Amino acid sequence: MKQSALYKMASTSILKNKMRTLLTMLGIVIGVGAVIVMVAIGNGAQSQIKAQIGGLGTNLIIVMPGSGTPGGVNQGAGSFNKLTVADADKLKHDGTLFSSVSPVVSARLQVIANNANWKTSISGVSVDFPEIRNWTPSSGAFFSDVDVKSSRKVAVLGATVVKNLFGDSDPVGAQIQIGKVPFTVVGVMEAKGQNAGGQDQDDAVLVPYSTAQTRLSGNVRIGQILVSTASADDMAAAQDETSAIMRDSHRLDGAPDDFTVRNQTEIANAMSSTTKVMSGLLAAIASISLIVGGIGIMNIMLVSVTERTREIGIRMAIGARGSDVLTQFLVESIVMSLLGGIVGLGVGYGGAALLGHLTGWATATPISAVGIAVGFSGAVGMFFGYYPARKAAALNPIQALRYE
């Protein structure tokens, strides 16, 4: 029997019982739709995390205080601070792979302006900070190197601080008071939103690190040093170079490091690995629906074989081979499963878009997931349709003709 005739007969049989076909496809539609939605959520989460990590800075390396063991008791990470501006200067001068370096002096103080007040994070930084954090002013300008060297009392505000102190007004040129020290606002940074940890990055005031040390903190030690590289490919080598320069700066010789060096790639990889595991788990759970849909196809095909026993007997009596009958029923199963997979794709895309709209979650469906979902649905149809098709092909023509 010609293949075209087999496909035509299979299509006729599928269309003959439309309601049964739709109900049979429903399990595959739900399964593929669920897989697409879960993969879209997981992939969107990974993309969002990468974007948020990227928002922390360009190829960022962070030097933080190390741990100390006074009296033999280890106080944990960050408990032994020996970082100074001199360390940052040495990194900037001796580093061969660094594009920007900035010390960071941190404090949390009350800011007063325009008959309003707001407690926020104060960061004393250098002029390299906007490049390191990939963060530019939306109005005004960032302070200059002259401001840093002169320890001028100038400040650049984050969007959240502006909203709480000035509302919709432009604060550039206005006077604010940080703690008990008056500052002049010279710029406003563009809004960045929350970071991967949920912290509002716009709730900050940036001032020259020299001013923060002399006017606000009064401490010669600094909280951390930010370093960026020109290329992401240099991250590993730059991290090693940072450690070597810091050890030389602190004259450690054979002593253990009294500082900690981290880079954003480590953070991104750790968070991305976690979301990949969760995405795989969600997709695996959703795939169970495809198995259930496949069992439904097998059940309906078995019923169809029983109902069409006399038809099968007649076809075999007039010359149809067992392989022809096997192919016909297998084609019916695969076509129903593939149609369900295609409809499921539409349901999955629509569901992912709707979920993203209602919840604000980022969703993204990779092309590979589409191919895998449709291919898997076809494989389910073939796997679960084979047994009923084999049973139909094995029928004895004489017994099939006698079947009531």
Residue pairs with C-beta under 8 A, 6 or more apart in sequence:
1 319
1 320
1 321
1 324
3 327
6 324
6 327
6 328
6 331
7 331
9 328
10 328
10 329
10 331
10 332
10 335
11 335
13 304
13 308
13 328
13 332
14 21
14 332
14 335
14 336
15 21
20 300
21 336
23 296
23 300
24 296
24 297
24 300
24 336
24 340
25 293
25 336
25 337
25 339
25 340
25 343
26 293
26 296
26 340
27 289
27 290
27 292
27 293
27 294
27 295
27 296
27 297
27 340
28 290
28 293
28 294
28 297
28 336
28 337
28 340
28 341
28 344
28 377
28 380
28 381
29 293
29 340
29 341
29 343
29 344
29 347
30 289
30 293
30 344
30 347
31 286
31 287
31 288
31 289
31 290
31 291
31 292
31 293
31 344
31 377
31 380
32 290
32 340
32 341
32 343
32 344
32 345
32 347
32 348
32 373
32 374
32 376
32 377
33 344
33 345
33 347
33 348
33 351
34 286
34 289
34 348
35 283
35 286
35 287
35 289
35 290
35 344
35 348
35 369
35 373
35 376
36 344
36 345
36 347
36 348
36 349
36 351
36 352
36 365
36 369
36 370
36 373
37 286
37 348
37 351
37 352
37 355
38 279
38 282
38 283
38 285
38 286
39 279
39 282
39 283
39 365
39 366
39 369
40 348
40 349
40 352
40 356
40 363
40 364
40 365
40 369
41 279
41 282
41 352
41 355
41 361
41 363
42 275
42 276
42 278
42 279
42 280
42 282
42 283
43 279
43 363
43 364
43 365
43 366
43 369
44 356
44 361
44 362
44 363
44 364
45 275
45 278
45 279
45 361
45 362
46 272
46 275
46 276
46 279
47 362
47 364
48 362
49 196
49 268
49 271
49 272
49 275
50 268
50 272
52 194
52 195
52 196
53 196
53 264
53 267
53 268
53 271
54 134
54 264
55 133
55 134
55 192
55 193
55 195
55 201
56 133
56 195
56 196
56 264
57 132
57 133
57 134
57 226
57 228
57 264
58 99
58 131
58 132
58 133
58 134
58 228
59 99
59 228
59 229
59 230
59 231
59 232
59 234
59 235
59 238
59 263
59 264
60 132
60 133
60 226
60 227
60 228
60 263
60 264
61 226
61 227
61 228
61 229
61 235
61 238
61 239
61 242
61 261
61 262
61 263
61 264
62 224
62 225
62 226
62 227
62 261
62 262
62 263
62 264
63 83
63 87
63 91
63 224
63 225
63 226
63 227
63 242
63 246
63 259
63 260
63 261
64 77
64 78
64 83
64 223
64 224
64 259
64 260
64 261
64 262
65 77
65 78
65 79
65 80
65 81
65 82
65 83
65 223
65 224
65 258
65 259
65 260
66 77
66 78
66 80
66 82
66 257
66 258
66 259
66 260
67 74
67 75
67 76
67 77
67 78
67 79
67 80
68 74
68 75
68 79
68 80
68 258
69 75
77 260
78 260
80 258
81 221
81 223
82 221
82 250
82 258
82 259
83 103
83 221
83 222
83 223
83 224
83 225
83 259
84 220
84 221
84 222
85 103
85 209
85 210
85 213
85 222
86 249
87 103
87 225
87 246
87 249
87 250
88 101
88 102
88 103
88 126
88 222
88 225
90 245
90 248
90 249
91 98
91 101
91 225
91 227
91 242
91 245
91 246
91 249
92 98
92 101
94 245
94 248
95 101
95 227
95 238
95 241
95 242
95 245
96 241
97 229
97 230
97 234
97 237
97 238
97 241
98 227
98 228
98 229
98 238
98 241
98 242
99 131
99 228
99 229
99 230
100 128
100 131
100 132
100 226
100 227
100 228
101 126
101 128
101 225
101 226
101 227
101 228
102 125
102 126
102 127
102 128
102 129
102 132
102 209
102 225
102 226
103 124
103 125
103 126
103 209
103 222
103 224
103 225
103 226
104 123
104 124
104 125
104 209
104 222
104 223
104 224
104 225
104 226
105 123
105 124
105 125
105 209
105 212
105 213
105 216
105 217
105 219
105 222
105 223
106 121
106 122
106 123
106 124
106 223
106 224
107 121
107 122
107 124
107 212
107 216
107 217
108 119
108 120
108 121
108 122
109 119
109 120
109 122
109 178
109 179
109 216
110 117
110 118
110 119
110 178
110 179
111 117
111 118
111 119
111 120
111 122
111 161
111 165
111 176
111 177
111 178
111 205
112 176
112 177
113 165
113 166
113 171
113 174
113 175
113 176
113 177
114 165
114 166
114 169
114 171
114 174
116 164
116 165
116 166
117 165
118 161
118 164
118 165
120 158
120 160
120 161
120 203
120 204
120 205
121 203
121 204
121 205
122 178
122 204
122 205
122 207
122 212
122 216
123 129
123 204
123 205
123 206
123 207
123 212
124 206
124 207
124 208
124 209
124 210
124 211
124 212
124 213
124 216
124 217
124 222
125 206
125 207
125 208
125 209
125 226
126 148
126 208
126 209
127 142
127 143
127 144
127 145
127 148
128 228
129 135
129 142
129 206
129 226
130 136
130 137
130 142
130 189
131 228
132 226
132 227
132 228
133 226
135 189
135 190
135 192
136 142
136 189
136 190
137 156
137 187
137 188
137 189
137 190
138 159
138 188
138 189
138 190
138 191
139 170
139 172
139 187
139 188
140 156
140 172
140 185
140 186
140 187
140 188
141 186
141 187
142 156
142 186
142 187
142 206
143 152
143 154
143 155
143 156
143 186
143 187
143 206
143 207
143 208
146 152
147 154
147 186
147 208
147 211
148 208
148 209
148 210
148 211
149 210
150 210
151 208
151 210
151 211
151 214
151 215
152 208
152 211
153 181
153 182
153 183
153 184
153 207
153 211
153 215
154 183
154 184
154 185
154 186
154 207
154 208
154 211
155 176
155 178
155 183
155 184
155 185
155 186
155 205
155 206
155 207
156 185
156 186
156 187
156 188
156 189
156 205
156 206
156 207
157 165
157 171
157 176
157 185
157 187
157 188
157 189
157 205
157 206
158 188
158 189
158 201
158 202
158 203
158 204
158 205
158 206
159 188
159 189
159 190
159 191
159 192
159 202
160 200
160 202
160 203
160 204
161 202
161 203
161 204
161 205
162 171
162 188
165 171
165 176
166 174
170 188
171 185
171 188
172 185
172 186
172 187
172 188
173 184
173 185
173 186
174 184
174 185
175 182
175 183
175 184
175 185
176 182
176 183
176 184
176 185
177 183
178 205
178 207
178 216
179 216
181 215
181 216
183 207
189 202
189 204
189 206
191 202
192 201
192 202
193 200
193 201
193 202
194 200
194 201
195 201
196 267
196 271
207 216
209 222
213 219
213 220
213 222
227 238
227 242
229 235
229 238
232 265
235 263
235 265
239 261
239 263
242 261
243 257
243 261
246 257
246 259
246 261
247 257
250 258
250 259
252 258
287 376
290 376
290 377
290 380
291 380
293 337
293 340
293 377
293 380
294 337
294 380
294 381
294 383
294 384
295 384
297 333
297 336
297 337
297 380
297 381
297 384
297 385
298 333
298 384
298 385
298 387
298 388
301 329
301 332
301 333
301 384
301 385
301 388
301 389
302 387
302 388
302 391
304 329
304 332
304 388
305 312
305 329
305 388
305 391
305 392
308 392
309 395
309 400
309 403
310 400
310 401
310 403
312 325
312 392
312 395
312 400
313 395
313 397
313 398
313 399
313 400
313 401
313 402
313 403
314 401
315 324
315 325
316 322
316 325
316 395
316 397
316 400
317 397
317 401
322 393
322 394
323 393
325 389
325 392
325 393
325 395
326 389
326 390
326 392
326 393
327 389
328 389
329 385
329 388
329 389
329 392
329 393
330 382
330 385
330 386
330 389
332 385
333 381
333 382
333 384
333 385
333 386
333 388
333 389
334 378
334 381
334 382
334 385
335 381
336 381
337 377
337 378
337 380
337 381
337 382
337 385
338 374
338 377
338 378
338 381
340 377
341 373
341 374
341 376
341 377
341 378
342 374
344 373
344 377
345 370
345 373
345 374
348 365
348 373
349 365
352 363
352 365
353 363
355 361
355 363
356 362
356 363
